[in-house]
Amino acid sequence: MSAKRVSSYSAQRISARIAALGKQISRMYGGRRLDAVVTMDRGFVFAADLLRNVTSPTVCHFVREQVRDVQQGNHARREVLFGSRPDLKGRDVLVLDAVMDTGVTQEFLLRRLAESQPRSLRLAVLLDKKSGRHVDLEPDYFVFQTASNLGWVGYGLSDAAGKRRNERNLSAGSKKQARGEPRNSASNSKKKKP
């Protein structure tokens, strides 16, 4: 699916695409146990709907990111931190996040999770915003791609005031960054495939 300029996706369209993606992921893992790592706060609605469409036995792990700006002399940099990581040695791991923009946060999380030597490590996102990418990382699975650099709201994503997460549709908002979609900074990732 190519990136298109779409300003909203209906609940029905989201549901149909997620059901198809759930079947694709189920075929990939062929009944093997799947360890899903869900990013909180923005990935929970997407993860819940997707995992109900996956037939593999699934264990869920939840991680919360903390992004902070750090001043080092004359140079500011952004740090991405995650709480404790689960033991995933030898497991098939699927990271679930709502939006992939710069890719820095996901790339950092994938590197951290790879340290526990999973059998496979993949990434699925609801919305892939390719035009904002700062790292050499593409999601293994996505529901929609967009060329828009607008913030998105609904379907688990909030506006800057923390509202609108409960809307069933996914809509493009303003150029201001939606809450829960931090701007990030970079590195490289190596993903293991089954």
Buried (B, 14 or more C-beta within 10 A) or exposed (E): EEBEEBEEBEEEBBEEBBBEBBEEBBEBBEEEEBBBBBBBBBBBBBBEBBBEBBBBEBEBBBBEBEBEEEEEEEEEEBEBEBEEBBEBEEBBBBBBBBBBBBBBBBBBBBBBBBEBEBBBBBBBBBBBBBEBBBBEBBBBBBBBBBEBEBBBBBBBBBBBEEEBBEBEBBBBBEEEBBBBBBBBBBBEBEBBEE
